Amino acid sequence: MNDEDIKNLVGATLDHIGIAVADPDQAIRLYSNLGLVHSTTEEITEQGVKAYIFPAGQTRIELLSPTRDDSPVAKFLSRKGQGLHHVAFLVEDINKALLTCIENNIKPLDSVPRIGAEGKLIAFLDPRTTGGVLIELTQSVKQESKDF
């Protein structure tokens, strides 16, 4: 992958950092004590996870807590314990980004983008092809304005 491909893939925008937590109340206290403000909580039923969102400068921290035992975050916690789960990058065109990944031997875990937190389109990349880091690609979904 050359520099131009990387620019086309992820741009320069870090979207958020996802952190898997076993005890969300304890984690919320920790990040609040660090001076961050818990802005919202969102349950993503399809993924079996609750995301506790903290704005942090130009990015966000998402504390991820499983809502069921078979969710990806629950499996992550049982294998690796609490800690960094993923790094997410905002892209303009997630489908184009996935094609660029495939062309450069970066394997997507999601062949088709799905809806994630904040209604964004998301897709994860296989950490075996990204240096051991689970990377999430995100794309904002533009809302059409309605005339009243």
C-alpha positions in Angstrom: 0.0 0.0 0.0 1.5 3.3 -1.0 1.0 6.7 0.7 -1.6 7.8 -1.8 -3.7 4.7 -1.2 -3.5 5.3 2.6 -4.7 8.9 2.1 -7.6 7.6 0.0 -8.4 4.9 2.5 -8.5 6.7 5.9 -7.8 10.4 5.3 -6.4 12.1 8.3 -9.4 11.7 10.6 -9.3 9.6 13.7 -12.9 9.0 14.5 -12.7 7.2 17.9 -11.0 4.7 20.2 -13.0 1.7 21.4 -12.2 0.3 24.8 -13.7 -3.0 26.0 -14.8 -2.8 29.7 -16.3 -5.4 32.0 -17.7 -2.9 34.5 -19.0 0.2 32.7 -19.8 2.1 35.9 -16.2 1.8 37.1 -14.9 2.8 33.7 -17.2 5.8 33.5 -16.0 7.0 36.9 -12.3 6.6 35.7 -12.8 8.6 32.5 -14.9 11.2 34.3 -12.1 11.5 36.9 -9.7 12.2 34.0 -11.8 15.2 33.1 -13.8 13.7 30.2 -17.6 14.2 30.1 -19.9 11.2 29.4 -22.1 12.6 26.7 -24.3 9.7 25.6 -24.9 6.0 25.9 -26.1 4.0 22.9 -27.1 0.4 22.7 -26.3 -1.4 19.4 -28.6 -4.4 19.7 -27.3 -6.1 16.6 -23.8 -6.1 18.0 -24.8 -6.9 21.6 -23.0 -3.9 23.0 -23.6 -0.6 24.8 -21.3 2.3 23.9 -20.6 5.0 26.5 -19.3 7.9 24.5 -16.9 10.6 25.8 -15.8 13.4 23.6 -12.1 13.9 23.8 -10.7 16.8 21.9 -11.2 16.2 18.2 -12.1 12.6 18.7 -14.1 10.3 21.1 -13.5 7.5 23.5 -16.2 4.7 23.3 -16.3 2.4 26.3 -17.8 -0.8 25.1 -19.7 -3.1 27.4 -21.4 -6.4 26.2 -25.1 -6.8 26.6 -25.0 -10.5 25.8 -22.5 -13.3 26.2 -22.1 -14.1 22.5 -21.3 -10.6 21.4 -17.9 -9.8 19.9 -17.0 -7.6 22.8 -17.9 -10.3 25.3 -15.7 -12.7 23.4 -12.9 -10.1 23.4 -13.2 -9.6 27.1 -13.0 -13.4 27.8 -10.0 -13.8 25.6 -8.0 -10.7 26.3 -9.6 -8.9 29.2 -10.3 -5.2 29.4 -8.4 -2.7 27.2 -8.0 -1.3 23.8 -10.5 -3.0 21.4 -10.2 -1.0 18.2 -9.1 2.3 16.5 -11.7 3.8 14.2 -11.0 6.0 11.2 -13.6 8.2 9.4 -13.7 7.7 5.6 -15.7 9.6 3.0 -16.7 6.4 1.1 -16.6 3.2 3.1 -17.3 1.0 0.1 -14.3 2.5 -1.8 -12.2 2.1 1.3 -13.1 -1.6 1.6 -12.2 -2.1 -2.1 -8.8 -0.3 -1.5 -8.2 -2.6 1.4 -8.9 -5.8 -0.6 -6.7 -4.5 -3.4 -3.9 -4.1 -0.9 -4.3 -7.5 0.8 -6.0 -6.0 3.9 -8.9 -8.4 4.7 -12.2 -6.9 5.8 -14.1 -8.8 8.5 -17.3 -7.2 7.2 -17.8 -7.6 3.5 -20.8 -5.2 3.6 -20.9 -2.2 5.9 -23.4 -2.2 8.7 -24.9 0.4 11.0 -23.0 1.2 14.1 -23.1 3.8 16.9 -24.5 7.2 16.0 -26.0 5.7 12.9 -22.7 5.5 11.1 -21.8 2.9 8.5 -19.0 0.7 9.9 -16.8 -2.1 8.8 -13.9 -3.8 10.6 -10.6 -4.9 9.2 -9.0 -8.2 10.1 -6.2 -7.5 12.7 -4.1 -10.4 11.1 -3.7 -8.0 8.1 -3.4 -4.7 10.0 -0.4 -5.3 12.3 -2.4 -6.9 15.1 -4.7 -3.8 15.5 -8.5 -4.1 15.0 -9.3 -1.2 12.7 -12.9 0.1 12.2 -13.8 2.2 9.2 -16.7 4.6 9.7 -18.7 6.7 7.4 -21.1 9.4 8.4 -24.5 9.0 6.8 -25.7 12.3 5.5 -29.2 13.2 6.5 -31.4 14.7 3.8 -33.0 18.0 4.8 -36.7 18.1 4.7 -38.7 21.2 3.8 -41.5 22.0 6.1 
